[in-house]
Amino acid sequence: MEKYTKRLPISCSKVFDLSPEGVWEMITAPGNLNATHPFCDTNEALVWDGENHSDRLVYLNGRTYVRNFQTWDENKGYTLLIGEDNGAQSYVVWEIESVGENKSKLSITVYPFILAKLPRFLAFIPNLFWVKPRMTAYLNSVLGGFAYFCDTGESVPRNHFGSHKWFS
């Protein structure tokens, strides 16, 4: 994963009134993005067993990505590669941290494939002013979708936190 972590990362976090086990259960259920992701049209598990995990995420705009999970650390988080089948991949780290009694912080860090072919010093400015604001809005919407589901027990409405140019 070293080649992916050389990219400029973008990270967002949210605190949930759940234990790490509760957050883990929410983020690892097969097809969980159907109920929690505000830009998800469909989320279908392709392989979901004790050893291997892979799913397909179709966004509202029809863009289709496959998520291939690389690591799976129960109640702590996972890593995955996401992108079009046989296309460029972004590396994503999901981390769960206990922050108090029955409180957990979920952090998502993306090492995006966009600008990955540029040297870091050339990618810095477009990342700062173009990629990072859009990816931050996206990640905050995804985390907000999990919070909405956690708080209400209902599926998050599509585009609930506003539409997104890349995924709506």
JOQUIRA-V36923 format. One line per field, one symbol per residue. psi: psi as a letter, one per 40 degrees, with the letter a starting at -180 (. if undefined). A space follows every 50 residues. Layout:
# JOQUIRA-V36923
psi: ???
This chain:
# JOQUIRA-V36923
psi: edddeeihihiiiihifiidddddddeehhededeeheehdihhhdhgad dihhihhhideehhihhhhdigghedaiiihhaihfaiiihhhhhhhhei hfhihhhhhhgidhedeiidddedddddeddddddddddddddddddddd ddeihhihfdeiihdde.
